[in-house]
Amino acid sequence: MGLGRYLPAVVRRRPDRSLRIQYRTLSQTLPTDAPRIIAEALRASGLHEARATDGRWQAFLEWRTLVYGLIRRDVEETVSLDLHVLETGWELAVECVPVETHSAHAAGVGGVLALAATVWLAVGWTAGVLPGLTTLVAGGLWVDVTRVMALGALERRVRSLAADVGSALWPSAPAEILPPPPSFSSR
């Protein structure tokens, strides 16, 4: 593990968590044309290049994140969908490891470092230490806050995708989406 565990999440090589949403239904049957329904639902949800292998689908979600909350960056995340039989029905698991979104915001840290070094050198070798550190801390916080906001938006998009595909497969069956969306009071 090494020193990586002491680094802030935004500068690590990989994101600290994956987004996994489960659409669970009480329906005991899976439609016979499930692959076609899933492919159509993915296309309707704006994903492309869906590939199916052994009950698992992989598709690409193109979306836009805002680095620093200002700079638009188009990224493409890989989303996988799995169907599982449960004792009480079926589960559609949708998972996305936000590697590209994480990388876009990690690149923002490089800009913060460059700006902090510029402030430090512009103010002076010794007098610029405090303004440079202040710029580094403030910029780092700004990058991390915008990263968390972007990951929240991506999670809502993955949650919506799970609901769209699940309701296309089982249009009239009762279902629940897990985990429940985070509330503002729990953060």
N, C-alpha and C positions, 0 to 999 in steps of 0.2 A: 504494500500500500504506500509506504513512504511518506513524503512530504505532501502528497496530493490531498490528503484528507484535511490538511490545515489551510489549504487555499480556498478562497471564496468560490461559491458554486459557479459563478459566471466565467471564471478563468480556467476551470477544469477542462480536460480533454473531451469529456462526454457529459451530457446532462445528468443531473442527480436523480432523476426519476423518469419513468415512462408514463404515458397517459393510457390508462386501460379502463374502458367503459364496457359494462355488461348489460345487454338487453335480455331480460329473462321473461319468458312467457309460459303460461300454464298449458298452452296447446301441446297435445301429445303427438301431433303429426307435423311432418315437414313437407311442404309442397313438393310434388314430384319434379317440377321445373324450377327448383330453387336456384341452380346456377344461372339460369336466364334472368330470373327475378333479381338476383343480387347484382348481376352485371348491369341491368337496366337501372336499378336504384343507384348504383355507384355513378353511372353516367349522368343521371338526373341530378345527383348531388354535386356535380362538378369535378369528379375525380376522373382520371384517365389511365389508360394502359392497365386494366385489371387483368391479372393472371390468376388462374385457379389451378391448384395442385392438391389433390387428396383432401378435399373439404376445407382448404385454406385459400383465401383470396388475398392478393397483394395488389394495392393500387397506389397511385401517386396523387397527393393533394397539393395543388399549387395554391399558395396564399401569400399575402404580403405582411411583413412585420415592419415595425417602425423602430429602428435603432436610435437611441437617445429620445425616442418619442417623436422624432422629426424626420429622420432619413428613411425613406421607403426602400425596402429590400425585398425583392421577390425570392421566395424560397420554395422548395419542393420537398415535402415530407413523405416518407413511406408509411402507409397505413396497412395493417394486416387485419383480416377478419377471419374468425374461426367459429364453426358451429359445433356445439357440444350437446349431448343428450344428458338431461338431468333426471332425477327421480320424479320431479313434479312437472317436467316439460322440456323446453329447449332453452339454450342460451346462445346468443350471438355475442362473441367477445371482439371488441374493436380495440386495437392497440396501435399506438404511435410513439416512437422514440423520437423526440423533437431535436434531432441532431443538427439539422440545417438552421433552425431558429436559434438554437443555442450558439452555434458558430457565428451567426450574424451578430449577435449581441456580444459575444466574446471579442469579436473584432473591434467593437466599440471601445473596449478597454484599452486597446492600442492607441486610439485617438486620445483617450483621457491621459494616458502616460505621456504622449507627445506634448499635449497642452500643458501638463504640469511641469515638464522639463523646460518648456519654453518660458513659462511664467517664472520659474526658478532662475533661469539664466538672464531673463530680461530685467528682473529686479536687482539681481546681483548675487555673487557667489555665496555670501554669507547671509545677507539680508533677505534673499529670496527663498530660503529654506522653508520658512513658515507659510508664505503665500503659495509656494509650490506644493507643500503637503496639504494645505487647505483645498487647493484645486484638485489634488488627487483624491482626497476623501469625498469631496462633494461630487466630483465627476463619477467616482466609483459607485456612490449611492444612487446617482441618477441612472446610470447604466443598469444597475441591479433592479431598481424599481421598474424601469421600462421593460426589462426582461421578464419579470414576474407578471406584469400586465399582459405582455405578448403571450406568455405560456397560458395564462388564464383565457385569453381569446381563442387560442388554439384548442384548449380543452373544451370550450363551449362548442367549437366547430366539430370536434370529434364526437361529442355527446349528441349533437344534432345529426351527425352522420349515422350513429348507432340507432337513433330513433327513426330516421328515414328508412334505413335498410330493414330494420326489425318490423316496422309497421307495413312495409311492402311485402315481407314474407308472411306475416300473420296479421292481416288487416283488421280482423274483428276479435282477436284473442286478447284477454287482459294481460298486461305486461308491466314490468317495472324496470327502471334504469338504475344501475348501481355503479359506483357509489353515488349517493345523492349529491347534488351540486353543493359546493361549499357556500356557507353563509358568510356574510360580512362580519358577523360577530365572532366567528371562530378564528379569525386571522389575527 
